[in-house]
Amino acid sequence: MQRIALGASGPELSRLVYGVWRLADSADTSVQATLRRVHACLDQGITSFDHADIYGDYQCEALFGAALKAAPELKARLQTVTKCGIMLTSAKYPARKVKHYDTSAAHIRASVDASLSHIGVDVIDLLLLHRPDPFMDAAETGACLDQLVQSGKVRAVGVSNFQPWDCELLQSAMQTPLATNQIELSLLAQSPFTNGQLAYHQQRQQPVMAWSPLAGGALFGDGAAAQRVRPLLQSLASQYGVGLDAVAVAWLLAHPARIVPVLGTNDLGRVQALGDAFKVQIDRETWYQLYSLAAGVEVP
Ligand SMILES: NC(=O)c1ccc[n+]([C@@H]2O[C@H](COP(=O)([O-])OP(=O)(O)OC[C@H]3O[C@@H](n4cnc5c(N)ncnc54)[C@H](OP(=O)(O)O)[C@@H]3O)[C@@H](O)[C@H]2O)c1
């Protein structure tokens, strides 16, 4: 499995990351079932796991942590990515009046401490602000993120779903370089290729993490774009002896922006085959064939 460094002094992630957003939705959330999935990732060299405080209505970090508690020797082999800043309305927080964002220093610090405790690790390798917060005080948030890195609780910080101007604002108030931006990116979510998001991070040599690289499963559904692109995905999958999902991930890996797909299947067989994406070579014309089929138009 390829590895990718997030900046000169940032952590190194596996080129494919496993996301645990859907962990609490799996039919079997037992420690043993979670460990089977973690082992299936590690066996292929997928060592980086993407969490958020809110996943599974605030349950997923603890579910994952329970598995690590049963197999603590795994902790040294994996990298922990987690996020903070979204405040869900939830039975767990009955006093909360509205879904909102909180990037105050007090909330970020409390969220990091809770994540460390739930997952049961000593350090978060990469902390992401989950969404741009229109009420953010950049000076306060930036200083807090710097301080978390200095304290050693967090190795690197980044953002998620930020536009270039959101990154500029936050970065202007920080000393630590932002390591990455985790954005929605797939055959069915192509706008970052042309809206400036990828260009911004390429210019700064920051790898971008792609959430829902299979469009959250919509690539296998009845939508028009999925139906247009599937025959070619299928034909390439047959040529390489892999699944359609591997071809869709290879399409992201082929791009020069050094995209890091974050995959979220709960199916053990699919987890075991995630590394198949590296068997597929996507050349320039094939990349554009898939791009144009999904978009429904030829490039101008
Ligand atoms: N930063 C953010 O704002 C943000 C937002 C969303 C997600 N994320 C991160 O991104 C990760 C991945 O997101 P995701 O789960 O939406 O990614 P995804 O890999 O695009 O989608 C996974 C979904 O696709 C289905 N699927 C996968 N392969 C399939 C196949 N061959 N045939 C049919 N269905 C298939 C899975 O079902 P099965 O489980 O049945 O395989 C699952 O429901 C999350 O876990 C989270 O860490 C971040």
The ligand as an SDF file (V2000), in Angstrom:
LIG
                    3D

 48 52  0  0  0  0  0  0  0  0999 V2000
  -15.8330   15.0650    6.0970 N   0  0  0  0  0  0  0  0  0  0  0  0
  -17.1130   14.8610    5.8420 C   0  0  0  0  0  0  0  0  0  0  0  0
  -17.9470   15.7820    5.8650 O   0  0  0  0  0  0  0  0  0  0  0  0
  -17.5590   13.4670    5.5130 C   0  0  0  0  0  0  0  0  0  0  0  0
  -18.8610   13.2340    5.0240 C   0  0  0  0  0  0  0  0  0  0  0  0
  -19.2070   11.9280    4.7110 C   0  0  0  0  0  0  0  0  0  0  0  0
  -18.3000   10.8960    4.8940 C   0  0  0  0  0  0  0  0  0  0  0  0
  -17.0540   11.1560    5.3960 N   0  0  0  0  0  0  0  0  0  0  0  0
  -16.0590   10.0990    5.5820 C   0  0  0  0  0  0  0  0  0  0  0  0
  -15.9740    9.3390    4.3980 O   0  0  0  0  0  0  0  0  0  0  0  0
  -16.1330    7.9730    4.7140 C   0  0  0  0  0  0  0  0  0  0  0  0
  -16.6890    7.2490    3.5330 C   0  0  0  0  0  0  0  0  0  0  0  0
  -17.9870    7.7500    3.2240 O   0  0  0  0  0  0  0  0  0  0  0  0
  -19.0260    6.7670    2.5680 P   0  0  0  0  0  0  0  0  0  0  0  0
  -19.2960    5.6320    3.4590 O   0  0  0  0  0  0  0  0  0  0  0  0
  -20.1620    7.5760    2.0850 O   0  0  0  0  0  0  0  0  0  0  0  0
  -18.1180    6.2830    1.3240 O   0  0  0  0  0  0  0  0  0  0  0  0
  -18.3450    5.3790    0.0670 P   0  0  0  0  0  0  0  0  0  0  0  0
  -17.2720    4.3410    0.1220 O   0  0  0  0  0  0  0  0  0  0  0  0
  -18.4720    6.2580   -1.1130 O   0  0  0  0  0  0  0  0  0  0  0  0
  -19.7620    4.7050    0.2530 O   0  0  0  0  0  0  0  0  0  0  0  0
  -19.9940    3.6060    1.0730 C   0  0  0  0  0  0  0  0  0  0  0  0
  -21.4010    3.1280    0.7740 C   0  0  0  0  0  0  0  0  0  0  0  0
  -21.3950    2.5530   -0.5400 O   0  0  0  0  0  0  0  0  0  0  0  0
  -21.8540    1.2300   -0.4700 C   0  0  0  0  0  0  0  0  0  0  0  0
  -21.0580    0.4000   -1.3850 N   0  0  0  0  0  0  0  0  0  0  0  0
  -19.7140    0.3190   -1.4440 C   0  0  0  0  0  0  0  0  0  0  0  0
  -19.3390   -0.5570   -2.4050 N   0  0  0  0  0  0  0  0  0  0  0  0
  -20.4720   -1.0130   -2.9460 C   0  0  0  0  0  0  0  0  0  0  0  0
  -20.7500   -1.9330   -3.9910 C   0  0  0  0  0  0  0  0  0  0  0  0
  -19.7520   -2.5510   -4.6600 N   0  0  0  0  0  0  0  0  0  0  0  0
  -22.0370   -2.1800   -4.3150 N   0  0  0  0  0  0  0  0  0  0  0  0
  -23.0270   -1.5640   -3.6390 C   0  0  0  0  0  0  0  0  0  0  0  0
  -22.8380   -0.6800   -2.6260 N   0  0  0  0  0  0  0  0  0  0  0  0
  -21.5720   -0.4100   -2.2900 C   0  0  0  0  0  0  0  0  0  0  0  0
  -21.6270    0.7850    0.9590 C   0  0  0  0  0  0  0  0  0  0  0  0
  -22.5380   -0.2270    1.3080 O   0  0  0  0  0  0  0  0  0  0  0  0
  -21.9870   -1.5350    2.0940 P   0  0  0  0  0  0  0  0  0  0  0  0
  -21.6340   -1.0720    3.4490 O   0  0  0  0  0  0  0  0  0  0  0  0
  -23.1650   -2.4650    2.0360 O   0  0  0  0  0  0  0  0  0  0  0  0
  -20.8160   -2.0420    1.3060 O   0  0  0  0  0  0  0  0  0  0  0  0
  -21.8570    2.0570    1.7440 C   0  0  0  0  0  0  0  0  0  0  0  0
  -23.2300    2.2560    2.0040 O   0  0  0  0  0  0  0  0  0  0  0  0
  -16.9910    7.9740    5.9580 C   0  0  0  0  0  0  0  0  0  0  0  0
  -16.8880    6.7730    6.7050 O   0  0  0  0  0  0  0  0  0  0  0  0
  -16.4150    9.1390    6.7050 C   0  0  0  0  0  0  0  0  0  0  0  0
  -15.2360    8.7210    7.3840 O   0  0  0  0  0  0  0  0  0  0  0  0
  -16.6750   12.4230    5.6940 C   0  0  0  0  0  0  0  0  0  0  0  0
  1  2  1  0
  2  3  2  0
  2  4  1  0
  4  5  1  0
  4 48  2  0
  5  6  2  0
  6  7  1  0
  7  8  2  0
  8  9  1  0
  8 48  1  0
  9 10  1  0
  9 46  1  0
 10 11  1  0
 11 12  1  0
 11 44  1  0
 12 13  1  0
 13 14  1  0
 14 15  2  0
 14 16  1  0
 14 17  1  0
 17 18  1  0
 18 19  2  0
 18 20  1  0
 18 21  1  0
 21 22  1  0
 22 23  1  0
 23 24  1  0
 23 42  1  0
 24 25  1  0
 25 26  1  0
 25 36  1  0
 26 27  1  0
 26 35  1  0
 27 28  2  0
 28 29  1  0
 29 30  1  0
 29 35  2  0
 30 31  1  0
 30 32  2  0
 32 33  1  0
 33 34  2  0
 34 35  1  0
 36 37  1  0
 36 42  1  0
 37 38  1  0
 38 39  2  0
 38 40  1  0
 38 41  1  0
 42 43  1  0
 44 45  1  0
 44 46  1  0
 46 47  1  0
M  CHG  2   8   1  16  -1
M  END
$$$$
